[in-house]
Amino acid sequence: MTHASEDGHGRAGQRGGAPVALVTGGTAGTGAAVARRLAAAGMRVVVNVAHGRAAGEVPAAGLPDALYVAADIAVRAEAEALVAAAVRRYGRLDVLVNSLGVPRRGPRQDAEVWREFFDVDVVGTWQMCLAALPQLRAGGAGRVVNVGPVADGRPSGGRGPRAVSQAAALTDLTRLLAAVTGPQVRVDAVVPGLTAPVRAETCEEVAEAVYALLGRRPDATTGPTGARRPAPALTAPRAAGARSTGGNRA
């Protein structure tokens, strides 16, 4: 179920005003740092978390003119509703930041753990981009940034599926999106290095890198080679674990 909570007056927005950024996983860790950095730069920010109303409302309350939306991006209908809530509130969407990371840990051989990571990191990221692209293209200078989590180097039973799913999202999926989104939308990835132990400053450094990427021209890189190309329609992927994880149609 999708739940939206607005600060301010909650009036429906019209296109105009400050840019709007939607940050998935924007209530803790790297995602929260990105949300704070973009808000400090004057953007209106939508923060998202899959579960827990309090977990989302508290960070959103600390940001000016922010919107919190609870949605599971692994569910296509909820990903679409998340984007719709942002547009309904502000009338526009300029930036999508997919902050990767699934907190659950478990035995690496557990298929359910692998499926959960791929559902969120790969399928969820794809579905968010698919839902957001019309709005990102509408402004002519949309941005997508896929961000990996800050790792602490500690042993984790979930590291296998986490590493594989996030590598797929941060490399192959980012390249695919960059190749098919057209000149109106720029797609980048930020891959943090390992630190031990995790430091809050590291999350802020990643957030600064994300903000720096947003300052580049949208047509600087529209594919792996930087060549301009038409923007084909995208198709939704199958559920994680299926042989096909999506594609594009010319």
VOGU-3710 file (C-alpha; in Angstrom, 3 decimals, decimal comma):
1> mthasedghg> 0,000/0,000/0,000  1,194/3,491/-0,799  0,897/6,173/1,865  1,663/9,846/1,311  2,236/12,409/4,025  2,778/16,063/3,191  4,078/18,949/5,195  2,907/22,460/4,426  -0,576/22,948/3,009  -0,743/19,868/0,806
11> ragqrggapv> -2,079/21,738/-2,235  -1,772/20,149/-5,641  1,175/21,651/-7,490  1,616/23,037/-10,987  4,795/22,765/-13,022  7,083/25,546/-11,923  9,013/26,555/-8,851  12,103/24,806/-7,520  13,213/21,486/-9,048  11,787/18,309/-7,523
21> alvtggtagt> 13,886/15,272/-6,597  12,526/11,845/-5,650  14,877/9,754/-3,516  14,048/6,089/-2,970  15,335/4,723/0,300  15,655/8,339/1,350  15,014/7,937/5,065  18,317/6,472/6,294  21,985/6,170/5,417  23,119/7,328/2,001
31> gaavarrlaa> 19,588/7,999/0,777  18,861/10,297/3,696  22,150/12,133/3,160  21,281/12,662/-0,494  17,817/13,943/0,437  19,317/16,431/2,902  21,929/17,634/0,390  19,404/18,211/-2,366  17,051/19,996/0,018  19,926/22,206/1,183
41> agmrvvvnva> 20,511/23,118/-2,471  16,939/24,360/-2,730  15,242/21,355/-4,284  11,884/20,066/-3,145  12,418/16,471/-2,071  10,210/13,385/-2,013  11,533/10,677/0,304  10,448/7,081/0,087  10,622/4,029/2,291  8,910/0,688/1,761
51> hgraagevpa> 7,475/0,229/5,241  6,976/2,199/8,414  5,146/5,512/8,456  7,203/6,970/11,302  10,450/5,992/9,567  9,541/8,244/6,657  7,657/11,078/8,289  10,414/11,998/10,739  13,135/12,601/8,096  10,664/14,378/5,823
61> aglpdalyva> 9,637/16,709/8,636  13,222/17,959/8,828  13,272/19,020/5,168  11,566/22,148/3,828  8,470/21,520/1,689  9,141/17,769/1,660  6,817/14,880/0,875  7,066/11,381/2,315  5,551/8,460/0,407  5,582/4,855/1,632
71> adiavraeae> 5,778/2,513/-1,348  7,410/-0,801/-2,200  9,214/-0,053/-5,467  9,470/-3,782/-6,203  5,719/-3,643/-6,868  5,086/-1,905/-10,186  1,773/-0,329/-9,147  3,377/1,173/-6,044  6,354/2,523/-7,990  3,938/4,222/-10,375
81> alvaaavrry> 1,876/5,556/-7,461  5,033/6,971/-5,864  5,845/9,014/-8,960  2,200/10,049/-9,316  2,156/11,306/-5,715  5,223/13,465/-6,359  3,713/14,969/-9,503  0,348/15,494/-7,841  2,013/17,427/-5,005  4,504/19,500/-6,992
91> grldvlvnsl> 3,378/19,325/-10,617  6,788/18,155/-11,857  9,663/15,725/-11,359  13,221/16,637/-12,354  15,508/14,186/-10,556  15,220/10,513/-9,609  17,779/9,098/-7,190  17,588/5,337/-6,739  19,368/4,648/-3,450  20,067/0,928/-3,477
101> gvprrgprqd> 20,110/-1,304/-0,453  17,999/-3,976/1,216  18,488/-4,132/4,998  17,504/-7,792/5,331  20,334/-10,290/5,746  20,252/-14,054/5,554  22,054/-17,161/4,293  23,491/-16,601/0,837  21,990/-19,836/-0,397  18,477/-18,737/0,553
111> aevwreffdv> 16,663/-18,084/-2,742  14,230/-15,714/-1,045  17,094/-13,442/0,036  18,474/-13,351/-3,509  14,997/-12,657/-4,903  14,392/-9,810/-2,456  17,633/-8,075/-3,391  16,955/-8,368/-7,117  13,330/-7,293/-6,706  14,386/-4,020/-5,084
121> dvvgtwqmcl> 17,781/-3,214/-6,586  17,199/-4,309/-10,177  13,463/-4,636/-10,864  12,555/-1,796/-8,476  15,136/0,560/-9,968  13,931/-0,253/-13,482  10,292/0,272/-12,531  11,034/3,623/-10,912  12,826/4,800/-14,052  10,023/3,511/-16,245
131> aalpqlragg> 7,425/5,372/-14,155  9,456/8,591/-13,900  10,697/8,938/-17,487  7,674/10,802/-18,913  8,024/13,483/-16,244  11,813/13,603/-16,481  11,599/14,020/-20,241  8,900/16,679/-19,958  11,337/19,175/-18,479  13,971/18,468/-21,116
141> agrvvnvgpv> 16,807/18,098/-18,587  15,878/15,169/-16,352  18,433/13,300/-14,253  18,617/9,746/-12,910  21,354/8,757/-10,457  21,659/5,180/-9,193  23,541/5,116/-5,892  25,090/2,144/-4,150  25,136/1,920/-0,350  28,131/2,678/1,825
151> adgrpsggrg> 29,560/-0,658/2,971  31,275/-1,261/6,284  33,381/-4,271/5,357  31,846/-6,488/8,033  30,975/-10,111/7,158  27,385/-10,528/6,067  25,478/-13,581/4,930  23,580/-11,351/2,533  26,673/-9,939/0,846  26,527/-12,393/-2,059
161> pravsqaaal> 23,068/-11,425/-3,332  23,584/-7,790/-2,371  26,846/-7,524/-4,292  25,473/-9,241/-7,380  22,165/-7,355/-7,506  23,763/-3,972/-6,928  26,478/-4,626/-9,503  23,734/-5,409/-12,012  21,866/-2,203/-11,166  24,888/0,091/-10,967
171> tdltrllaav> 26,614/-1,105/-14,132  24,500/-2,977/-16,666  21,162/-1,374/-15,809  22,645/2,124/-15,656  24,296/1,634/-19,065  21,057/0,336/-20,551  19,079/3,279/-19,200  21,691/5,757/-20,418  21,455/4,238/-23,882  17,672/4,374/-24,193
181> tgpqvrvdav> 16,503/7,467/-22,322  17,376/9,892/-25,093  19,022/13,297/-24,893  16,413/14,714/-22,514  17,510/12,550/-19,555  21,000/11,869/-18,215  21,685/8,647/-16,288  24,649/8,186/-13,938  25,747/5,875/-11,139  27,683/6,520/-7,936
191> vpgltapvra> 29,497/3,532/-6,429  30,859/4,222/-2,921  34,026/2,504/-1,738  34,414/0,393/1,380  35,030/2,047/4,740  35,473/0,438/8,134  33,653/1,350/10,176  30,862/3,251/8,441  31,195/6,975/9,019  28,383/9,496/8,639
201> etceevaeav> 30,826/11,687/6,694  31,084/8,970/4,053  27,355/9,154/3,396  27,653/12,915/3,097  30,551/12,540/0,655  28,429/10,264/-1,512  25,601/12,790/-1,346  28,014/15,504/-2,478  29,038/13,322/-5,433  25,400/12,888/-6,405
211> yallgrrpda> 24,823/16,622/-6,234  27,925/17,257/-8,358  26,623/14,902/-11,046  23,361/16,812/-11,205  25,263/19,901/-12,320  26,330/18,317/-15,605  24,531/18,978/-18,868  21,786/16,425/-19,617  23,179/15,721/-23,100  26,763/15,230/-21,940
221> ttgptgarrp> 26,320/11,454/-21,907  23,216/9,842/-23,355  24,702/6,377/-23,744  27,871/4,377/-23,137  29,658/6,200/-26,007  28,058/9,598/-25,469  26,347/9,477/-28,864  22,899/10,950/-29,213  20,197/8,530/-30,227  16,379/8,373/-30,412
231> apaltapraa> 14,496/7,578/-27,225  12,622/4,280/-27,659  9,821/3,105/-25,416  10,744/0,905/-22,477  9,073/-2,310/-21,435  8,528/-3,457/-17,882  10,699/-6,346/-16,639  9,443/-9,677/-15,431  9,674/-10,572/-11,756  13,151/-11,096/-10,369
241> garstggnra> 14,414/-14,609/-10,918  12,998/-14,799/-14,439  15,402/-15,170/-17,332  14,454/-11,829/-18,853  14,776/-8,633/-16,756  13,462/-6,151/-19,285  14,497/-4,504/-22,496  13,488/-1,897/-24,989  11,564/-1,675/-28,186  12,656/0,521/-31,060
//
